[in-house]
Amino acid sequence: MKNDKEIGYTMKHQWGKRMGIGFLILCTIGIMAVGAWPGFSEEAPDTAVIQEDVTASPSDTHAVESTGEMIDEAMGDAVVPPAEAQAAEEGGVVIDKQVMDLSAQDLFTLEENISQRLLDQIKDKVKNDIRREMRMEDKNWLDRMHLSVPEWSRRVRLYGDFRVRYEGIFYNDENGLILNPQDTSSLINTLETENRFRMRARIGIDAEINKQADLVLRLATGSSGNPVSTNDTLGDYFNKDSILVDMAYLKLRPMPTKPEFNVYMGRFPSPWVGTDLIWDGDLGFEGLALSLDTRKTRTFGPIATIGAFPLQEEEWYADKWLFGGQLGFEYRPSNDLSFVLTSAYYHYENLEGTVNTSAYPNLNDWTSPLYQQKGNTLININADSTTFTPGIASKFELADVTAYVDCAWYYPVHVKLTVDAVENLGFDKDTLIKRTGVTDIKDDTTGYKVELMVGHPKVRSFGEWQWVFAYKYLGADAVVDAFTDSDFHMGGTNAQGWSLKGEFGILKNIWIGAQWITANEIHGPQLAIDQLQLDMNVSF
C-alpha cells in the first residue's frame, strides 16, 4: 500500500500527462476552427464560397464530434471523484486502481491512438480546405476571363483544316481519245502521266445565335467552276490562289426538346446518309433541307430528310431543280454494335437537254449543263451538226439504298461494312434512241459500292489508324456525273474498280494518308487510270 506522499506524486504525474494531451487536443480544435473561419483568408471569397466554408461538412462535424468523445473518454478516466480525492488527502481511503492507477503503457497507447486519429483528421481537413481554395481560384479566374472578353465571343467556335497532297496519275498507253465535255473543242488527257501537288485549306466559324439557331460560315480554296473539289493545284508561276465561300447556312432547331430535328437553309454539307457513289464529299447543297437524325440517341432511331435545291436559275426559262427525300433507321442493340438502313429518292427537274432549231439556233442553249465530269450519255443540242454543244440525254430519277454495320467489339477499333446501291428509274432507252438517233445506246443505269473500314472512325491523335478497302461499279447513266466522286477514275461515271486507303496519326490533329485507286471504263473507248495519293493533314 502506498503512503500519502506516493499517492500524491502519482496523481500529480498522471494529471500532468493528461492535461498535456488535453491541451494538444484543444489546440488542434482551435487551429481547425480558425482555418475554417472566412475572414482568415487573404481574399474574401464570394457569398457562395463563404456559405460553403461556414457550413460544416458531414466529415468535419464527425471529426469534431469524434475528437470531443475522445477528450471526454480520456478525461473521464482521469477524473477523481471529489469524495475519494478528499479521503486521499486525509489518508483514510485507498483510491481504486482501475480509476487512478493507470499504467504507463495504457497512457502511452491512449496518447498514440488519439494522436494518430487527430493527424488523420487534420490531413483530411487540409485536403478539403485546399480543394475549396482551388475551386474558388478557378471560379475567380473564369469570372475574370469572362469579364475580359465580349459575351458573344464565348458563343463562337473557330475550326479548320489543311491538306497537302502529291498525286500521281498513270494512264494506260492503249487508252483512247475522249472529248472534253467542258470544252468540246479539246480532248481530256488520257495518255500522259501527271505528277502534281495540290493543297486544300478550309477555315470556318460556328456561331451560336441562341439556343435554337446556329450560323455557320466556311471559306475554302478551289474553283468557282468546280462544285466537287476544294483542291488547288500548285504550279501557276506563284500566282495567288482564290478563297471562296464554301459553306454559309443557318441551322435551326425549331423544337428545343428535340435537338435531333434540324432545318438547314443556305449552302450546307450533304444532309443525306450515304457514300460518294452519288455525292462527292466536297459537294455543298444549296437550298432548304429538313432533317431528323436520331442515330446514337436510342436503341431504335428513325432517320428522315427532305430537301429542295435549285440547280440553275433562269430568268426567261424553266429553272433546274433537285428534290430529294430519305427514310431509314438505326438499330443499336448495344453500345458496340449498330445497323443502319436507308432508302432515298432523288428527282431532277428540267435537267435533260433540248435541241435547238434552225429558226432559233440558240434558244435552248440554257439546257446545256453548267458543269460536267464525264460518263453520261449526251446529245448535241445544236441545230448545226458541225459544232457540238452537249446536253444530257436521259432523265434522272434515282432510287438509292444504303446500309452499314458498325462493330466496335475491339473498341476503339471499329469494323464497318457499308453497301450502297443506286438505280436510275428515269432512263428510257427508246426515248434516248429517238432523241440521239443512235441505236446502240447502252442501258447501264446501275451503280453500287462495297466498302470495308477497319480502324479508328477518325484519325486525330498519335497512334490512331484506319484502313479502307472499296470496290465500286458506276454505270454511265446511273447518276448525274457532275456530282459524283471526283477522285475515282478522275471523276464521272462509266467506271469500275477498287481503292485502298490508309491513314495514321503522327501527332495530335496531324495525320498522314495514302491511297491507291485503280479504275477502268465499262463501255466505250478504253480508259484505264491508276492513281497514287499521298497526304499530310492537319486540323483544329
Order of alpha helices (4+ residues) and beta strands (2+ residues): alpha-alpha-alpha-alpha-alpha-alpha-beta-beta-beta-beta-beta-beta-beta-beta-beta-beta-beta-beta-beta-beta-alpha-beta-beta-beta-beta-beta
